[in-house]
Amino acid sequence: MSDKFTTQSFLDAKKNNRKITMLTGYDYSMAQILDGCGIDAILVGDSLGMVVQGKDSTVEVTIEEMLYHCKCVARGAKNALLVGDMPFLTYHVSAEEAVRNAGRFIQEAKMNAVKLEGGRSMADTVRAIVRAQIPVMGHIGLTPQSVNVFGGFKVQGKEERAARALVEDAQALEEAGAFAVVLEAVPEPLARLITEKVQIPTIGIGAGRYCDGQVLVVNDLLGMYADFTPKFARRYANLKSTIAEAVGGYIGDVRAQKFPEKQHTFSMSDEVLEKLY
């Protein structure tokens, strides 16, 4: 029996009150590690624009860049559900273009699903992509591609009107056929209400304890990204210091002629060597 986590596994997990685990991943090596640990899902997030490319936001990330990283991750993960982030302006212009671009994530990059941002305004687009037999994960609350509209990375849904709109967004995505929805930077009580009102799983990132699952940027979790650490991220390691210590040791050993040593070298026959002099 396959251990592959699927979109149906997401729905079954919610029914069985089993929390879903998801992390971002951007390359083959990390995908192998996460998959080997038993992570349920890997999101190839457009967050790579910030944590991999060093940009100020996700808005500049292109579809070609996303497809490249998705292909790398797909080679390293066998059991996790793989979700590719559709970047800015790849699903906004028309439903036809959105379906075509979503199809590239499945056909070229071997993803199992795509994720796009937006609620009611994107319901028809989600419906069109799902109709093309492509699973869609929604994303509401703080949607990073809309950072210029929000005026920064701010908690969403604190006021009654905004909170009600987020509930309706989640319901619209469910009705359109999304198999799950990410809730980002949403007050915990509101995220709990949304989780109770929809039948599809909610995946929280800064949305509190009552979502059906959680997702974090893996670089935040591992302590590899120091430019900005969100309040909702927990650092489980400090790999920046570990890596810096290892690199410092390497530099010191090379300069002191302690590396490479005899066991790190290859030999050849003296007879061949003598003929070269």
VENUR-V832443 format. One line per field, one symbol per residue. ss: DSSP state (H for helix, E for strand, C for the rest). psi: psi as a letter, one per 30 degrees, with the letter a starting at -180 (. if undefined). A space follows every 10 residues. Layout:
ss: ???
psi: ???
//
This chain:
ss: CCCCCCHHHH HHHHHCCCCE EEEECCCHHH HHHHHHHCCC EEEECCCHHH HCCCCCCCCC CCHHHHHHHH HHHHHHCCCC EEEEECCCCC CCCCHHHHHH HHHHHHHCCC CCEEECCECH HHHHHHHHHH HCCCCEEEEE ECCHHHHHHH CCCCCECCCH HHHHHHHHHH HHHHHHCCCE EEEECECHHH HHHHHHHCCC EEEEECCCCC CCEEEECHHH HCCCCCCCCC CCCCCCCCHH HHHHHHHHHH HHHHHCCCCC CHHHCCCCCH HHHHHHC
psi: kkgkkleeee eeeeeghjkk kkllkfleee eeeeeffgke kkjjkfffee fefglfafef kleeeeeeee eeeeffkefk kkkkkklkgf gfeleeeeee eeeeeeeefh lfllklklce fgeeeeeeee fghjkkkljl bjjffgefef gljlkkgele eeeeeeeeee eeeeefgkfl kkjkhkkeee eeeeefflfl kkjkjhgafg lfllklkeee efhfjfekjl efkkjflife eeeeeeeeee eeeeeghfkl lefglkllke eeeeff.
//
